[in-house]
Amino acid sequence: MRPLLLVVALATAPAPLLAQFDSSADPGSSLGAGAQIDPQLGPYEALIPAPDQSDAALASALRSAMQSVIERQAGYGAAGTYEGEQLMSQARQYVLSYSFEVDAARTPPQTLLRARFDGNAVRSALARAGMITQRQTEAIEIEVSGIDDLADYQRVATHLRRLGSVRSAAPTAGYGDVLRFKLQVVGGPSALELALPTGGLLRQQRYGDAHTPAQYALAR
């Protein structure tokens, strides 16, 4: 699928493929509640052990998942405050998606709940409670070359979703094998320039200026 057609397809999709993220996540903080440390988790996701797939187990695991997210965003012990307890009790209201998984490598096999919360809503609630400070973002456009199909797009989108300095991202235009993204970034261009090459997926080809977005190439 050519990038320009890809932009149209994404614009008419029933749900966004790109998620919100937050730079306040601290990978060194306590995850709490038996959360699994998974490098594939986004800043508003958690993977929590559950005894089974019952409604009671779901409610308990969602509460623990929210605890994990709160402590990553606001620091160790934040979930134990009155405001943290309120958020955990309302965890179901903030869930975008959840699923049960089974880790068959364990003996006996372990049931896990993977939950993804609405980052904007959680971050706003934490800010209203005074648990975090909302930081200003700056709109920055970049271009990524080497995107030939939806699978390539998903690789790039997933990478952008995991960058702590990026609050949101959306494709806006495409030509040839190049796709342009508009990002909302905390810390400005310098923070983005440092973050984008993380993991080796993107290589910088051209620096940006007032008229031209920086361009990156998708690694093969």
Steps between C-alpha positions, in 0.01 A plus 500: 500500500650835398542755783244748362238224486614391845429848637146486359446151642615608846283810491189289439589218742247436779763537774839676517806290439722739688474538876589773748812484708663680784861589578444481874519119498789381710618150406685479829198564722304228680235344280308369799222245519704219348520671162713330237796698361446478125704711255205492261271680747408861432508760780127452567496121472548231763525121504361362826471141634140389548371182668243442225281685250201560727338842548645520851849423373458758223399774745793424730754480214378827344548670837853359522570604141393857580725492807792405276426787260455757778831411663686512169357844425491662845763307696520225759230526764273726294237229467470486879376860527130589518509620138680183390243283674222690323660439161551131573136463602399654164748298292232354270398851390849566361553171314537513122552125459584189699559133432587186692814312401647170616871459561536130415873509575423503871410196707212513558406737214443858620197709399584865438288808432636751249329838543549825306366822648410834341825691546343843452227432756735347758756778458227766537366333814848483652559866414168609652592314817836679511689171463679603180560827315368538148785606274467703184533322167625625165367390160781357287481333159735228384518285187586131489614338175494131417132446593361269233196345669284484811748273679772764460264766628414291805870453582553876493176577687589252774845655534355851527243382753775384734703820499458675832535852356217452248145569617322426171576425136298489180583448131415807294636449147694260281692489175702215349617290793500800739239558770475824698398494867388786723618446858422677826831496687606591853848653502502630143708395199813412698313248717341347191830482312655305787203265539419403139811288425445293817504129419649549155169498312541850352814663357513875456558606140426871509486761774189711521474878475227763506370388159591131466428212741785277613502172307573153630540170315342175614771244571474163325 
